[in-house]
Amino acid sequence: MEANTTPKNNMTKVVLAVVLMTLIVIFSIQNSESTPVKVYFWEVNAPLVLLFVICFMCGIIASIITLWPISRHSKRLQKQTEDQKAKIELLESQLKQKDSSTQA
């Protein structure tokens, strides 16, 4: 049985989720006051916690957009490396076969 499906591990996840949700609710209640937001000529009042969440999500999106090409490039290099290792192994085995046939 895998460690991820044990009841103890599931209970730990539930407890951590409840604690995290409680912290989020406390954070939301403490930062619920309305704050003016000005963007160029546009002005609106929004809860502070909503601004935090929007900024956090914008940061996540910016990180994903920035790191995605790097990840694709890394995967491409890894595949090329694996292909080259396979070719090297094939050539080494062919070389060993040639050596054994010339010695016989």
C-alpha angles and dihedrals in degrees: 000000000000121000091237094064100049115117092234092056091046091051090051090052091050092050092048091049091051092048091048093048090048091052091049092051092049090048091049094049093048092050101040097111116118117254127192114244119198122192111174104298096348122092129181137161115236135169112267093233090056090054090050091051093047092049091047092051091047089053092051092048092048090050092050092048091048098044099039096080090046090052092049091049091049092051090048091051091048091053091048090050091051091049091050092049090051091051091049091051090049092049092046091052091049090049091051090050091051091048092050092047093049092049094052 
